[in-house]
Amino acid sequence: MITRRALGIVITLTMPLLALGVAATGSSADVAWAHLKIGENSCQGEDACTGLLADVGDNSCNGDFACESNSGPVGNVSCNGSFTCFNNSGSVSDGSCKGGACRDKSGDVGDNACNGQQACFSNSGQVGDNS
């Protein structure tokens, strides 16, 4: 009887702790993030890719706060530099949005476009290749 009672106390005390552990580690945001594809040498820098909701290609989103709160897909060698593609929701193709560009942008960007400090800042229209 003492053993059953002791076991009941242990289970009663352990279950709430297990529930807290599941709640802390099982959020839907963590599950969604686990399915994202992050390329090689990407998302490097302070808070780079924090709050990311889209895939990132190779060598992209590097720099402090690069691609933070980004929800648009990012191609290869894109969105490099501090605050580049910060709060971006449009897609960014290969070789684009470098050097602090495409912050608060919602329009899609083609290949090798929107490169340079504040290029395509708050842009909502589509930007073609090499623009």
A tleap script that builds the chain and sets N, CA, C and O, in Angstrom:
source leaprc.protein.ff14SB
mol = sequence {
  NMET ILE THR ARG ARG ALA LEU GLY ILE VAL
  ILE THR LEU THR MET PRO LEU LEU ALA LEU
  GLY VAL ALA ALA THR GLY SER SER ALA ASP
  VAL ALA TRP ALA HIE LEU LYS ILE GLY GLU
  ASN SER CYS GLN GLY GLU ASP ALA CYS THR
  GLY LEU LEU ALA ASP VAL GLY ASP ASN SER
  CYS ASN GLY ASP PHE ALA CYS GLU SER ASN
  SER GLY PRO VAL GLY ASN VAL SER CYS ASN
  GLY SER PHE THR CYS PHE ASN ASN SER GLY
  SER VAL SER ASP GLY SER CYS LYS GLY GLY
  ALA CYS ARG ASP LYS SER GLY ASP VAL GLY
  ASP ASN ALA CYS ASN GLY GLN GLN ALA CYS
  PHE SER ASN SER GLY GLN VAL GLY ASP ASN
  CSER
}
set mol.1.N position { 0.811 -1.190 0.000 }
set mol.1.CA position { 0.000 0.000 0.000 }
set mol.1.C position { 0.853 1.252 0.000 }
set mol.1.O position { 0.546 2.223 -0.692 }
set mol.2.N position { 1.911 1.230 0.768 }
set mol.2.CA position { 2.775 2.401 0.816 }
set mol.2.C position { 3.391 2.649 -0.556 }
set mol.2.O position { 3.528 3.801 -0.970 }
set mol.3.N position { 3.758 1.605 -1.256 }
set mol.3.CA position { 4.367 1.749 -2.571 }
set mol.3.C position { 3.388 2.369 -3.562 }
set mol.3.O position { 3.767 3.268 -4.312 }
set mol.4.N position { 2.145 1.911 -3.583 }
set mol.4.CA position { 1.139 2.482 -4.479 }
set mol.4.C position { 0.878 3.943 -4.162 }
set mol.4.O position { 0.740 4.767 -5.066 }
set mol.5.N position { 0.813 4.254 -2.910 }
set mol.5.CA position { 0.566 5.636 -2.504 }
set mol.5.C position { 1.739 6.523 -2.913 }
set mol.5.O position { 1.535 7.619 -3.435 }
set mol.6.N position { 2.947 6.062 -2.682 }
set mol.6.CA position { 4.133 6.828 -3.068 }
set mol.6.C position { 4.171 7.032 -4.580 }
set mol.6.O position { 4.495 8.119 -5.059 }
set mol.7.N position { 3.840 5.987 -5.323 }
set mol.7.CA position { 3.802 6.087 -6.779 }
set mol.7.C position { 2.735 7.092 -7.229 }
set mol.7.O position { 2.964 7.863 -8.161 }
set mol.8.N position { 1.598 7.085 -6.586 }
set mol.8.CA position { 0.536 8.040 -6.910 }
set mol.8.C position { 0.961 9.469 -6.675 }
set mol.8.O position { 0.620 10.358 -7.455 }
set mol.9.N position { 1.704 9.701 -5.606 }
set mol.9.CA position { 2.197 11.054 -5.307 }
set mol.9.C position { 3.195 11.492 -6.364 }
set mol.9.O position { 3.147 12.630 -6.832 }
set mol.10.N position { 4.102 10.597 -6.745 }
set mol.10.CA position { 5.105 10.929 -7.758 }
set mol.10.C position { 4.423 11.266 -9.086 }
set mol.10.O position { 4.786 12.249 -9.733 }
set mol.11.N position { 3.454 10.474 -9.491 }
set mol.11.CA position { 2.740 10.735 -10.744 }
set mol.11.C position { 1.986 12.054 -10.664 }
set mol.11.O position { 2.003 12.835 -11.616 }
set mol.12.N position { 1.335 12.307 -9.559 }
set mol.12.CA position { 0.580 13.545 -9.379 }
set mol.12.C position { 1.489 14.758 -9.470 }
set mol.12.O position { 1.101 15.773 -10.048 }
set mol.13.N position { 2.673 14.676 -8.918 }
set mol.13.CA position { 3.608 15.805 -8.951 }
set mol.13.C position { 4.314 15.924 -10.299 }
set mol.13.O position { 4.673 17.033 -10.695 }
set mol.14.N position { 4.521 14.842 -11.001 }
set mol.14.CA position { 5.266 14.851 -12.255 }
set mol.14.C position { 4.426 15.309 -13.446 }
set mol.14.O position { 4.945 16.000 -14.322 }
set mol.15.N position { 3.170 14.951 -13.503 }
set mol.15.CA position { 2.330 15.268 -14.662 }
set mol.15.C position { 2.260 16.755 -14.986 }
set mol.15.O position { 2.395 17.109 -16.158 }
set mol.16.N position { 2.058 17.647 -14.016 }
set mol.16.CA position { 2.041 19.083 -14.367 }
set mol.16.C position { 3.370 19.555 -14.945 }
set mol.16.O position { 3.388 20.412 -15.828 }
set mol.17.N position { 4.472 19.015 -14.462 }
set mol.17.CA position { 5.780 19.409 -14.989 }
set mol.17.C position { 5.944 18.934 -16.423 }
set mol.17.O position { 6.488 19.660 -17.255 }
set mol.18.N position { 5.484 17.730 -16.724 }
set mol.18.CA position { 5.547 17.240 -18.101 }
set mol.18.C position { 4.681 18.088 -19.010 }
set mol.18.O position { 5.081 18.391 -20.134 }
set mol.19.N position { 3.524 18.471 -18.555 }
set mol.19.CA position { 2.629 19.313 -19.355 }
set mol.19.C position { 3.278 20.659 -19.655 }
set mol.19.O position { 3.158 21.169 -20.769 }
set mol.20.N position { 3.958 21.231 -18.680 }
set mol.20.CA position { 4.663 22.499 -18.900 }
set mol.20.C position { 5.764 22.325 -19.929 }
set mol.20.O position { 5.954 23.197 -20.777 }
set mol.21.N position { 6.480 21.240 -19.875 }
set mol.21.CA position { 7.552 20.974 -20.836 }
set mol.21.C position { 7.023 20.846 -22.241 }
set mol.21.O position { 7.639 21.364 -23.173 }
set mol.22.N position { 5.903 20.175 -22.429 }
set mol.22.CA position { 5.299 20.031 -23.752 }
set mol.22.C position { 4.809 21.386 -24.246 }
set mol.22.O position { 4.997 21.717 -25.416 }
set mol.23.N position { 4.197 22.159 -23.390 }
set mol.23.CA position { 3.705 23.480 -23.793 }
set mol.23.C position { 4.854 24.396 -24.198 }
set mol.23.O position { 4.716 25.179 -25.138 }
set mol.24.N position { 5.971 24.309 -23.510 }
set mol.24.CA position { 7.100 25.190 -23.798 }
set mol.24.C position { 7.821 24.797 -25.074 }
set mol.24.O position { 8.411 25.655 -25.731 }
set mol.25.N position { 7.791 23.519 -25.445 }
set mol.25.CA position { 8.560 23.089 -26.603 }
set mol.25.C position { 7.713 22.663 -27.781 }
set mol.25.O position { 8.262 22.374 -28.844 }
set mol.26.N position { 6.414 22.610 -27.643 }
set mol.26.CA position { 5.577 22.077 -28.702 }
set mol.26.C position { 4.700 23.090 -29.385 }
set mol.26.O position { 3.640 22.724 -29.893 }
set mol.27.N position { 5.089 24.353 -29.422 }
set mol.27.CA position { 4.233 25.355 -30.048 }
set mol.27.C position { 4.182 25.164 -31.554 }
set mol.27.O position { 5.099 24.588 -32.139 }
set mol.28.N position { 3.131 25.636 -32.178 }
set mol.28.CA position { 2.982 25.492 -33.616 }
set mol.28.C position { 4.050 26.281 -34.364 }
set mol.28.O position { 4.440 25.884 -35.462 }
set mol.29.N position { 4.532 27.386 -33.803 }
set mol.29.CA position { 5.592 28.159 -34.451 }
set mol.29.C position { 6.863 27.331 -34.556 }
set mol.29.O position { 7.541 27.373 -35.583 }
set mol.30.N position { 7.200 26.581 -33.513 }
set mol.30.CA position { 8.384 25.736 -33.567 }
set mol.30.C position { 8.218 24.653 -34.614 }
set mol.30.O position { 9.164 24.334 -35.334 }
set mol.31.N position { 7.045 24.095 -34.705 }
set mol.31.CA position { 6.789 23.035 -35.665 }
set mol.31.C position { 6.896 23.587 -37.080 }
set mol.31.O position { 7.492 22.947 -37.946 }
set mol.32.N position { 6.327 24.767 -37.330 }
set mol.32.CA position { 6.400 25.382 -38.653 }
set mol.32.C position { 7.848 25.691 -39.017 }
set mol.32.O position { 8.261 25.455 -40.153 }
set mol.33.N position { 8.618 26.211 -38.080 }
set mol.33.CA position { 9.997 26.563 -38.355 }
set mol.33.C position { 10.816 25.324 -38.676 }
set mol.33.O position { 11.745 25.387 -39.481 }
set mol.34.N position { 10.486 24.210 -38.063 }
set mol.34.CA position { 11.232 22.973 -38.282 }
set mol.34.C position { 11.110 22.492 -39.723 }
set mol.34.O position { 11.968 21.736 -40.180 }
set mol.35.N position { 10.085 22.897 -40.451 }
set mol.35.CA position { 9.890 22.464 -41.827 }
set mol.35.C position { 10.507 23.417 -42.847 }
set mol.35.O position { 10.461 23.135 -44.045 }
set mol.36.N position { 11.073 24.522 -42.416 }
set mol.36.CA position { 11.693 25.463 -43.337 }
set mol.36.C position { 13.014 24.912 -43.846 }
set mol.36.O position { 13.700 24.165 -43.148 }
set mol.37.N position { 13.362 25.289 -45.069 }
set mol.37.CA position { 14.641 24.892 -45.645 }
set mol.37.C position { 15.581 26.088 -45.567 }
set mol.37.O position { 15.328 27.131 -46.170 }
set mol.38.N position { 16.668 25.926 -44.817 }
set mol.38.CA position { 17.683 26.972 -44.691 }
set mol.38.C position { 18.928 26.470 -45.397 }
set mol.38.O position { 19.462 25.417 -45.048 }
set mol.39.N position { 19.392 27.219 -46.390 }
set mol.39.CA position { 20.555 26.807 -47.167 }
set mol.39.C position { 21.861 26.887 -46.389 }
set mol.39.O position { 21.913 27.387 -45.265 }
set mol.40.N position { 22.905 26.381 -47.019 }
set mol.40.CA position { 24.234 26.406 -46.406 }
set mol.40.C position { 24.738 27.841 -46.272 }
set mol.40.O position { 24.493 28.683 -47.136 }
set mol.41.N position { 25.446 28.103 -45.174 }
set mol.41.CA position { 26.027 29.424 -44.900 }
set mol.41.C position { 24.990 30.541 -44.922 }
set mol.41.O position { 25.262 31.634 -45.419 }
set mol.42.N position { 23.828 30.276 -44.397 }
set mol.42.CA position { 22.749 31.267 -44.373 }
set mol.42.C position { 22.311 31.565 -42.946 }
set mol.42.O position { 22.561 30.788 -42.024 }
set mol.43.N position { 21.654 32.705 -42.786 }
set mol.43.CA position { 21.083 33.123 -41.496 }
set mol.43.C position { 22.166 33.296 -40.427 }
set mol.43.O position { 22.021 32.816 -39.303 }
set mol.44.N position { 23.231 33.975 -40.783 }
set mol.44.CA position { 24.317 34.231 -39.846 }
set mol.44.C position { 24.352 35.712 -39.502 }
set mol.44.O position { 24.357 36.562 -40.392 }
set mol.45.N position { 24.375 36.016 -38.218 }
set mol.45.CA position { 24.385 37.385 -37.727 }
set mol.45.C position { 23.403 37.511 -36.579 }
set mol.45.O position { 22.549 36.647 -36.378 }
set mol.46.N position { 23.529 38.587 -35.831 }
set mol.46.CA position { 22.650 38.798 -34.681 }
set mol.46.C position { 21.196 38.863 -35.132 }
set mol.46.O position { 20.831 39.709 -35.948 }
set mol.47.N position { 20.378 37.980 -34.604 }
set mol.47.CA position { 18.944 37.893 -34.886 }
set mol.47.C position { 18.616 37.687 -36.361 }
set mol.47.O position { 17.485 37.937 -36.778 }
set mol.48.N position { 19.583 37.238 -37.154 }
set mol.48.CA position { 19.289 36.933 -38.553 }
set mol.48.C position { 18.274 35.798 -38.609 }
set mol.48.O position { 18.432 34.791 -37.918 }
set mol.49.N position { 17.260 35.946 -39.403 }
set mol.49.CA position { 16.198 34.950 -39.616 }
set mol.49.C position { 15.304 34.724 -38.400 }
set mol.49.O position { 14.568 33.738 -38.363 }
set mol.50.N position { 15.347 35.600 -37.417 }
set mol.50.CA position { 14.425 35.492 -36.283 }
set mol.50.C position { 13.009 35.748 -36.787 }
set mol.50.O position { 12.767 36.750 -37.460 }
set mol.51.N position { 12.087 34.875 -36.479 }
set mol.51.CA position { 10.707 35.014 -36.932 }
set mol.51.C position { 10.522 34.643 -38.386 }
set mol.51.O position { 9.524 35.022 -38.998 }
set mol.52.N position { 11.453 33.920 -38.942 }
set mol.52.CA position { 11.411 33.527 -40.352 }
set mol.52.C position { 10.239 32.588 -40.626 }
set mol.52.O position { 9.982 31.669 -39.848 }
set mol.53.N position { 9.526 32.817 -41.736 }
set mol.53.CA position { 8.391 31.972 -42.109 }
set mol.53.C position { 8.489 31.443 -43.537 }
set mol.53.O position { 7.493 30.976 -44.089 }
set mol.54.N position { 9.676 31.508 -44.142 }
set mol.54.CA position { 9.832 31.056 -45.523 }
set mol.54.C position { 11.219 30.438 -45.720 }
set mol.54.O position { 12.112 30.619 -44.893 }
set mol.55.N position { 11.383 29.719 -46.809 }
set mol.55.CA position { 12.658 29.073 -47.115 }
set mol.55.C position { 13.712 30.099 -47.507 }
set mol.55.O position { 13.399 31.174 -48.019 }
set mol.56.N position { 14.981 29.738 -47.252 }
set mol.56.CA position { 16.121 30.595 -47.571 }
set mol.56.C position { 17.153 29.761 -48.316 }
set mol.56.O position { 17.484 28.654 -47.891 }
set mol.57.N position { 17.664 30.289 -49.431 }
set mol.57.CA position { 18.664 29.583 -50.224 }
set mol.57.C position { 20.056 29.643 -49.597 }
set mol.57.O position { 20.218 30.124 -48.476 }
set mol.58.N position { 21.044 29.158 -50.319 }
set mol.58.CA position { 22.438 29.142 -49.855 }
set mol.58.C position { 23.030 30.549 -49.831 }
set mol.58.O position { 22.726 31.382 -50.685 }
set mol.59.N position { 23.885 30.796 -48.829 }
set mol.59.CA position { 24.624 32.059 -48.703 }
set mol.59.C position { 23.701 33.281 -48.692 }
set mol.59.O position { 23.990 34.291 -49.333 }
set mol.60.N position { 22.613 33.181 -47.973 }
set mol.60.CA position { 21.628 34.261 -47.930 }
set mol.60.C position { 21.262 34.638 -46.499 }
set mol.60.O position { 21.488 33.875 -45.560 }
set mol.61.N position { 20.696 35.826 -46.355 }
set mol.61.CA position { 20.211 36.332 -45.057 }
set mol.61.C position { 21.334 36.400 -44.026 }
set mol.61.O position { 21.156 35.998 -42.876 }
set mol.62.N position { 22.468 36.901 -44.435 }
set mol.62.CA position { 23.605 37.047 -43.530 }
set mol.62.C position { 23.812 38.515 -43.199 }
set mol.62.O position { 23.869 39.364 -44.089 }
set mol.63.N position { 23.922 38.801 -41.923 }
set mol.63.CA position { 24.081 40.158 -41.420 }
set mol.63.C position { 23.148 40.344 -40.246 }
set mol.63.O position { 22.153 39.630 -40.118 }
set mol.64.N position { 23.460 41.294 -39.392 }
set mol.64.CA position { 22.623 41.527 -38.216 }
set mol.64.C position { 21.204 41.897 -38.647 }
set mol.64.O position { 20.997 42.821 -39.434 }
set mol.65.N position { 20.246 41.162 -38.120 }
set mol.65.CA position { 18.815 41.368 -38.357 }
set mol.65.C position { 18.380 41.102 -39.801 }
set mol.65.O position { 17.264 41.453 -40.182 }
set mol.66.N position { 19.248 40.488 -40.605 }
set mol.66.CA position { 18.874 40.139 -41.978 }
set mol.66.C position { 17.738 39.122 -41.957 }
set mol.66.O position { 17.797 38.144 -41.212 }
set mol.67.N position { 16.733 39.336 -42.747 }
set mol.67.CA position { 15.567 38.452 -42.885 }
set mol.67.C position { 14.789 38.263 -41.591 }
set mol.67.O position { 14.044 37.292 -41.461 }
set mol.68.N position { 14.943 39.162 -40.637 }
set mol.68.CA position { 14.127 39.072 -39.421 }
set mol.68.C position { 12.674 39.349 -39.800 }
set mol.68.O position { 12.397 40.288 -40.547 }
set mol.69.N position { 11.762 38.552 -39.300 }
set mol.69.CA position { 10.325 38.659 -39.591 }
set mol.69.C position { 10.042 38.550 -41.082 }
set mol.69.O position { 9.093 39.154 -41.580 }
set mol.70.N position { 10.852 37.791 -41.791 }
set mol.70.CA position { 10.684 37.602 -43.229 }
set mol.70.C position { 9.694 36.478 -43.499 }
set mol.70.O position { 9.786 35.408 -42.897 }
set mol.71.N position { 8.745 36.718 -44.406 }
set mol.71.CA position { 7.788 35.675 -44.753 }
set mol.71.C position { 7.807 35.317 -46.234 }
set mol.71.O position { 7.039 34.462 -46.675 }
set mol.72.N position { 8.672 35.960 -47.000 }
set mol.72.CA position { 8.802 35.636 -48.420 }
set mol.72.C position { 10.018 34.762 -48.666 }
set mol.72.O position { 11.029 34.926 -47.984 }
set mol.73.N position { 9.954 33.829 -49.624 }
set mol.73.CA position { 11.101 32.964 -49.907 }
set mol.73.C position { 12.283 33.765 -50.442 }
set mol.73.O position { 12.106 34.749 -51.159 }
set mol.74.N position { 13.489 33.331 -50.084 }
set mol.74.CA position { 14.718 34.026 -50.476 }
set mol.74.C position { 15.599 33.064 -51.268 }
set mol.74.O position { 15.848 31.940 -50.834 }
set mol.75.N position { 16.064 33.509 -52.423 }
set mol.75.CA position { 16.923 32.682 -53.277 }
set mol.75.C position { 18.359 32.621 -52.773 }
set mol.75.O position { 18.643 33.001 -51.637 }
set mol.76.N position { 19.254 32.147 -53.616 }
set mol.76.CA position { 20.670 32.014 -53.277 }
set mol.76.C position { 21.392 33.358 -53.370 }
set mol.76.O position { 21.091 34.180 -54.236 }
set mol.77.N position { 22.347 33.568 -52.467 }
set mol.77.CA position { 23.191 34.775 -52.420 }
set mol.77.C position { 22.327 36.040 -52.436 }
set mol.77.O position { 22.551 36.946 -53.238 }
set mol.78.N position { 21.363 36.087 -51.561 }
set mol.78.CA position { 20.439 37.224 -51.497 }
set mol.78.C position { 20.242 37.678 -50.054 }
set mol.78.O position { 20.504 36.935 -49.109 }
set mol.79.N position { 19.781 38.902 -49.912 }
set mol.79.CA position { 19.429 39.474 -48.599 }
set mol.79.C position { 20.618 39.469 -47.638 }
set mol.79.O position { 20.471 39.095 -46.474 }
set mol.80.N position { 21.777 39.874 -48.109 }
set mol.80.CA position { 22.967 39.937 -47.261 }
set mol.80.C position { 23.291 41.377 -46.900 }
set mol.80.O position { 23.378 42.242 -47.772 }
set mol.81.N position { 23.469 41.629 -45.599 }
set mol.81.CA position { 23.757 42.949 -45.061 }
set mol.81.C position { 22.825 43.235 -43.896 }
set mol.81.O position { 21.749 42.647 -43.793 }
set mol.82.N position { 23.237 44.126 -43.030 }
set mol.82.CA position { 22.426 44.452 -41.847 }
set mol.82.C position { 21.052 44.975 -42.245 }
set mol.82.O position { 20.937 45.848 -43.106 }
set mol.83.N position { 20.026 44.447 -41.624 }
set mol.83.CA position { 18.621 44.803 -41.829 }
set mol.83.C position { 18.114 44.518 -43.246 }
set mol.83.O position { 17.020 44.955 -43.604 }
set mol.84.N position { 18.880 43.806 -44.042 }
set mol.84.CA position { 18.435 43.484 -45.389 }
set mol.84.C position { 17.279 42.494 -45.334 }
set mol.84.O position { 17.344 41.509 -44.598 }
set mol.85.N position { 16.242 42.739 -46.087 }
set mol.85.CA position { 15.025 41.916 -46.136 }
set mol.85.C position { 14.337 41.812 -44.782 }
set mol.85.O position { 13.634 40.837 -44.516 }
set mol.86.N position { 14.530 42.796 -43.938 }
set mol.86.CA position { 13.855 42.867 -42.642 }
set mol.86.C position { 12.366 43.115 -42.895 }
set mol.86.O position { 12.011 44.058 -43.602 }
set mol.87.N position { 11.514 42.299 -42.338 }
set mol.87.CA position { 10.059 42.428 -42.480 }
set mol.87.C position { 9.625 42.344 -43.941 }
set mol.87.O position { 8.690 43.029 -44.355 }
set mol.88.N position { 10.291 41.522 -44.706 }
set mol.88.CA position { 9.975 41.322 -46.114 }
set mol.88.C position { 8.888 40.265 -46.257 }
set mol.88.O position { 8.914 39.252 -45.558 }
set mol.89.N position { 7.935 40.489 -47.156 }
set mol.89.CA position { 6.913 39.478 -47.391 }
set mol.89.C position { 6.853 39.009 -48.840 }
set mol.89.O position { 6.154 38.041 -49.143 }
set mol.90.N position { 7.568 39.670 -49.736 }
set mol.90.CA position { 7.605 39.243 -51.136 }
set mol.90.C position { 8.753 38.288 -51.387 }
set mol.90.O position { 9.674 38.202 -50.575 }
set mol.91.N position { 8.714 37.574 -52.489 }
set mol.91.CA position { 9.803 36.653 -52.822 }
set mol.91.C position { 11.016 37.435 -53.329 }
set mol.91.O position { 10.882 38.487 -53.954 }
set mol.92.N position { 12.200 36.894 -53.043 }
set mol.92.CA position { 13.461 37.497 -53.475 }
set mol.92.C position { 14.229 36.434 -54.255 }
set mol.92.O position { 14.556 35.377 -53.716 }
set mol.93.N position { 14.516 36.720 -55.531 }
set mol.93.CA position { 15.225 35.752 -56.374 }
set mol.93.C position { 16.729 35.817 -56.135 }
set mol.93.O position { 17.203 36.599 -55.312 }
set mol.94.N position { 17.471 34.992 -56.859 }
set mol.94.CA position { 18.920 34.859 -56.669 }
set mol.94.C position { 19.675 36.172 -56.910 }
set mol.94.O position { 19.383 36.915 -57.847 }
set mol.95.N position { 20.654 36.433 -56.033 }
set mol.95.CA position { 21.557 37.574 -56.186 }
set mol.95.C position { 20.908 38.929 -55.957 }
set mol.95.O position { 21.404 39.933 -56.468 }
set mol.96.N position { 19.834 38.988 -55.218 }
set mol.96.CA position { 19.097 40.241 -55.052 }
set mol.96.C position { 19.063 40.726 -53.606 }
set mol.96.O position { 19.353 39.986 -52.666 }
set mol.97.N position { 18.698 41.998 -53.468 }
set mol.97.CA position { 18.498 42.629 -52.151 }
set mol.97.C position { 19.743 42.510 -51.279 }
set mol.97.O position { 19.694 41.910 -50.205 }
set mol.98.N position { 20.837 43.066 -51.726 }
set mol.98.CA position { 22.074 43.034 -50.949 }
set mol.98.C position { 22.424 44.439 -50.466 }
set mol.98.O position { 22.092 45.428 -51.119 }
set mol.99.N position { 23.094 44.517 -49.322 }
set mol.99.CA position { 23.588 45.790 -48.820 }
set mol.99.C position { 22.553 46.655 -48.132 }
set mol.99.O position { 22.557 47.872 -48.316 }
set mol.100.N position { 21.676 46.072 -47.354 }
set mol.100.CA position { 20.688 46.862 -46.611 }
set mol.100.C position { 19.427 47.142 -47.394 }
set mol.100.O position { 18.664 48.036 -47.028 }
set mol.101.N position { 19.187 46.405 -48.456 }
set mol.101.CA position { 18.035 46.645 -49.325 }
set mol.101.C position { 16.815 45.829 -48.908 }
set mol.101.O position { 16.903 44.932 -48.070 }
set mol.102.N position { 15.688 46.161 -49.507 }
set mol.102.CA position { 14.429 45.402 -49.410 }
set mol.102.C position { 13.840 45.317 -48.010 }
set mol.102.O position { 13.226 44.310 -47.657 }
set mol.103.N position { 14.016 46.341 -47.226 }
set mol.103.CA position { 13.394 46.379 -45.903 }
set mol.103.C position { 11.922 46.762 -46.045 }
set mol.103.O position { 11.586 47.653 -46.825 }
set mol.104.N position { 11.052 46.100 -45.304 }
set mol.104.CA position { 9.609 46.349 -45.330 }
set mol.104.C position { 9.035 46.251 -46.740 }
set mol.104.O position { 8.171 47.042 -47.116 }
set mol.105.N position { 9.502 45.301 -47.505 }
set mol.105.CA position { 9.109 45.135 -48.899 }
set mol.105.C position { 8.044 44.051 -49.021 }
set mol.105.O position { 8.126 43.026 -48.344 }
set mol.106.N position { 7.045 44.267 -49.878 }
set mol.106.CA position { 6.018 43.254 -50.088 }
set mol.106.C position { 5.957 42.778 -51.535 }
set mol.106.O position { 5.327 41.757 -51.812 }
set mol.107.N position { 6.587 43.480 -52.454 }
set mol.107.CA position { 6.579 43.069 -53.859 }
set mol.107.C position { 7.674 42.054 -54.148 }
set mol.107.O position { 8.682 42.005 -53.443 }
set mol.108.N position { 7.479 41.243 -55.185 }
set mol.108.CA position { 8.470 40.241 -55.574 }
set mol.108.C position { 9.632 40.904 -56.307 }
set mol.108.O position { 9.454 41.908 -56.997 }
set mol.109.N position { 10.838 40.323 -56.146 }
set mol.109.CA position { 12.050 40.861 -56.761 }
set mol.109.C position { 12.694 39.778 -57.619 }
set mol.109.O position { 12.873 38.645 -57.172 }
set mol.110.N position { 13.042 40.132 -58.854 }
set mol.110.CA position { 13.678 39.193 -59.777 }
set mol.110.C position { 15.156 38.984 -59.455 }
set mol.110.O position { 15.638 39.433 -58.415 }
set mol.111.N position { 15.867 38.307 -60.343 }
set mol.111.CA position { 17.296 38.011 -60.167 }
set mol.111.C position { 18.141 39.283 -60.262 }
set mol.111.O position { 17.872 40.161 -61.082 }
set mol.112.N position { 19.169 39.365 -59.407 }
set mol.112.CA position { 20.161 40.454 -59.423 }
set mol.112.C position { 19.507 41.840 -59.444 }
set mol.112.O position { 19.871 42.690 -60.257 }
set mol.113.N position { 18.561 42.057 -58.563 }
set mol.113.CA position { 17.846 43.337 -58.515 }
set mol.113.C position { 17.816 43.889 -57.090 }
set mol.113.O position { 18.045 43.159 -56.125 }
set mol.114.N position { 17.532 45.175 -56.973 }
set mol.114.CA position { 17.393 45.859 -55.677 }
set mol.114.C position { 18.653 45.735 -54.815 }
set mol.114.O position { 18.563 45.440 -53.623 }
set mol.115.N position { 19.805 45.956 -55.405 }
set mol.115.CA position { 21.062 45.873 -54.657 }
set mol.115.C position { 21.581 47.263 -54.335 }
set mol.115.O position { 21.703 48.102 -55.228 }
set mol.116.N position { 21.887 47.513 -53.077 }
set mol.116.CA position { 22.390 48.801 -52.626 }
set mol.116.C position { 21.621 49.292 -51.419 }
set mol.116.O position { 20.492 48.868 -51.170 }
set mol.117.N position { 22.241 50.192 -50.672 }
set mol.117.CA position { 21.651 50.708 -49.435 }
set mol.117.C position { 20.252 51.259 -49.685 }
set mol.117.O position { 20.078 52.162 -50.504 }
set mol.118.N position { 19.271 50.732 -48.998 }
set mol.118.CA position { 17.861 51.128 -49.032 }
set mol.118.C position { 17.189 50.952 -50.398 }
set mol.118.O position { 16.132 51.533 -50.642 }
set mol.119.N position { 17.786 50.162 -51.283 }
set mol.119.CA position { 17.127 49.887 -52.564 }
set mol.119.C position { 15.837 49.119 -52.310 }
set mol.119.O position { 15.806 48.210 -51.481 }
set mol.120.N position { 14.789 49.477 -53.009 }
set mol.120.CA position { 13.469 48.837 -52.914 }
set mol.120.C position { 12.889 48.888 -51.503 }
set mol.120.O position { 12.116 48.008 -51.121 }
set mol.121.N position { 13.247 49.893 -50.738 }
set mol.121.CA position { 12.730 50.079 -49.380 }
set mol.121.C position { 11.229 50.306 -49.445 }
set mol.121.O position { 10.771 51.183 -50.178 }
set mol.122.N position { 10.464 49.543 -48.702 }
set mol.122.CA position { 9.000 49.626 -48.635 }
set mol.122.C position { 8.345 49.459 -50.007 }
set mol.122.O position { 7.247 49.968 -50.232 }
set mol.123.N position { 8.999 48.762 -50.910 }
set mol.123.CA position { 8.466 48.542 -52.246 }
set mol.123.C position { 7.315 47.547 -52.198 }
set mol.123.O position { 7.402 46.520 -51.524 }
set mol.124.N position { 6.226 47.856 -52.920 }
set mol.124.CA position { 5.103 46.933 -52.962 }
set mol.124.C position { 4.856 46.386 -54.373 }
set mol.124.O position { 4.040 45.484 -54.558 }
set mol.125.N position { 5.553 46.927 -55.349 }
set mol.125.CA position { 5.384 46.451 -56.723 }
set mol.125.C position { 6.425 45.421 -57.091 }
set mol.125.O position { 7.425 45.262 -56.391 }
set mol.126.N position { 6.196 44.724 -58.180 }
set mol.126.CA position { 7.141 43.716 -58.652 }
set mol.126.C position { 8.341 44.392 -59.312 }
set mol.126.O position { 8.190 45.363 -60.054 }
set mol.127.N position { 9.545 43.861 -59.029 }
set mol.127.CA position { 10.780 44.388 -59.604 }
set mol.127.C position { 11.382 43.308 -60.500 }
set mol.127.O position { 11.580 42.176 -60.060 }
set mol.128.N position { 11.672 43.651 -61.746 }
set mol.128.CA position { 12.197 42.673 -62.702 }
set mol.128.C position { 13.669 42.354 -62.507 }
set mol.128.O position { 14.331 42.945 -61.653 }
set mol.129.N position { 14.169 41.443 -63.278 }
set mol.129.CA position { 15.564 41.039 -63.226 }
set mol.129.C position { 16.503 42.204 -63.568 }
set mol.129.O position { 16.185 43.050 -64.403 }
set mol.130.N position { 17.657 42.227 -62.908 }
set mol.130.CA position { 18.723 43.208 -63.166 }
set mol.130.C position { 18.263 44.659 -63.012 }
set mol.130.O position { 18.735 45.535 -63.736 }
set mol.131.N position { 17.362 44.916 -62.092 }
set mol.131.CA position { 16.833 46.285 -61.908 }
set mol.131.C position { 17.452 46.944 -60.699 }
set mol.131.O position { 17.131 48.091 -60.388 }
savepdb mol mol.pdb
quit
